[in-house]
């Protein structure tokens, strides 16, 4: 049911497909770079480092092997972004699906690739009867908040999350 799609951009193919075990190192590298870029100055340094380090290639390999839904975006035959998604983790919610994470390598942000990755994950969720979805974002991550609003997300919930000794607001954006 997962629909891959390709297009040509400056002579390089863009494709989106489900992750394979061989992608674990590339997904870990994107995660590392994207998290450091997105959360530096938002999540306390020591806590951010701990969070990045625990998601290395072995962690991603286990998630992929267990059948976790992870779509990867390839540009010029290299993984440049990923989205992990599945059933909404909140038991009581009108939104059946959730995109847990959507990240691109920093140099590939702002080029329309995030929208493509979001759309592919959303289609896959709908194909698995998980229509209506949410995505959580830290309120201080203005780039992500703007991105999800630009895609038509409506803020449907707020929560607090603790990072070390500091508390940050999180927003849930919803799509019907």
C-alpha positions in Angstrom: 0.0 0.0 0.0 3.0 2.3 0.5 3.3 4.4 -2.6 6.8 5.4 -3.6 7.2 8.3 -5.9 10.0 9.9 -7.8 10.7 13.1 -9.6 13.8 14.8 -11.1 15.5 17.7 -9.4 18.7 18.9 -10.9 19.3 15.5 -12.5 19.0 13.6 -9.2 16.2 11.2 -8.4 14.1 11.6 -5.3 12.3 8.6 -3.9 10.5 7.7 -0.8 10.2 4.1 0.4 10.0 2.0 3.5 13.3 1.6 5.4 15.3 -1.6 5.1 17.8 -2.9 7.7 20.7 -1.6 5.5 19.3 2.0 6.1 19.9 2.0 9.9 23.2 3.8 9.8 22.0 6.4 7.4 18.8 7.0 9.4 20.9 7.4 12.5 23.1 9.9 10.8 20.1 12.0 9.7 18.6 11.8 13.2 21.9 12.9 14.8 22.4 15.9 12.4 18.7 17.0 12.4 18.2 16.8 16.2 21.4 18.8 16.9 20.2 21.4 14.4 16.6 21.5 15.5 17.0 21.3 19.3 20.3 23.1 20.1 19.4 25.9 22.5 15.9 24.3 23.1 16.7 21.1 24.9 19.5 21.4 27.5 22.9 20.3 26.0 23.5 17.3 28.2 20.0 16.0 27.7 20.1 16.5 24.0 23.4 14.7 23.7 21.9 11.7 25.7 18.9 11.6 23.5 20.9 11.7 20.3 23.4 9.1 21.4 20.8 6.5 22.4 19.4 6.5 18.8 22.4 5.1 17.0 22.5 2.5 14.2 21.8 -0.4 16.5 18.6 1.2 17.9 17.3 2.0 14.4 18.2 -1.5 13.2 16.0 -3.0 16.0 13.1 -0.7 15.2 13.3 -1.6 11.5 13.6 -5.3 12.2 10.5 -5.2 14.5 8.5 -3.8 11.6 8.3 -0.2 12.7 6.9 2.0 9.9 9.8 4.2 8.8 9.8 5.9 5.4 13.1 7.2 4.1 13.6 9.9 1.5 16.5 9.3 -0.8 18.1 12.0 -2.9 20.9 11.0 -5.3 20.8 7.4 -3.9 21.4 8.5 -0.3 19.0 8.7 2.7 18.4 12.4 3.4 15.4 12.1 5.6 12.9 9.8 7.4 9.5 9.7 9.0 8.5 7.2 11.6 4.8 6.7 12.2 2.1 4.4 13.3 -1.0 4.1 15.5 -1.6 7.2 17.7 0.0 6.6 21.1 -2.9 8.4 22.9 -5.6 5.9 23.7 -8.4 8.5 23.7 -8.2 10.6 20.5 -10.2 11.1 17.3 -6.8 10.8 15.5 -5.9 7.2 14.7 -2.5 7.8 13.2 0.6 9.6 14.4 3.8 10.7 12.8 6.2 10.2 15.6 9.2 11.8 13.9 9.9 13.5 10.6 13.4 14.8 10.0 15.6 15.8 7.1 19.3 16.3 7.0 19.8 20.1 7.7 21.0 20.8 4.2 17.8 19.3 2.7 15.4 21.3 4.8 13.3 24.0 3.1 13.3 22.4 -0.3 9.9 20.7 -0.3 11.2 17.3 0.7 9.5 17.4 4.2 6.1 17.9 2.5 6.8 14.9 0.3 7.8 12.8 3.3 4.8 13.9 5.3 2.4 13.2 2.4 3.9 9.7 1.9 3.6 8.8 5.6 0.0 10.2 5.7 -1.0 8.1 2.6 0.5 5.0 4.2 -1.4 5.6 7.5 -4.7 6.1 5.6 -3.9 2.9 3.7 -3.7 1.1 7.0 -7.0 2.6 8.3 -5.3 5.1 10.5 -6.8 8.2 8.8 -6.7 11.4 10.8 -3.3 12.0 12.3 -1.4 14.0 14.8 2.2 15.2 15.0 3.8 16.6 18.2 6.3 19.4 18.1 8.1 21.4 20.8 6.6 24.8 20.9 10.0 26.4 20.9 10.9 24.7 17.6 9.5 27.5 15.5 10.7 25.9 12.2 8.7 22.7 12.9 5.7 24.6 14.2 5.6 26.7 11.1 6.1 23.7 8.9 3.1 21.8 10.4 0.9 24.9 10.3 1.9 25.4 6.6 0.7 21.9 5.9 -2.7 22.7 7.4 -2.2 21.2 10.8 -4.4 22.6 13.5 -3.2 22.8 17.1 -5.4 20.3 19.0 -3.5 19.8 22.2 -0.7 21.1 24.5 1.4 19.2 27.0 4.5 19.8 29.0 7.6 17.6 28.6 10.6 17.6 31.0 14.1 17.6 29.7 16.5 17.1 32.6 15.4 19.8 35.0 13.7 22.0 32.4 10.1 21.9 31.2 9.1 22.6 27.6 5.7 23.0 26.0 4.7 20.6 23.2 1.9 21.1 20.7 0.0 18.4 18.9 -1.1 19.3 15.4 -4.0 17.4 13.9 -5.3 16.6 10.4 -8.6 15.0 9.7 
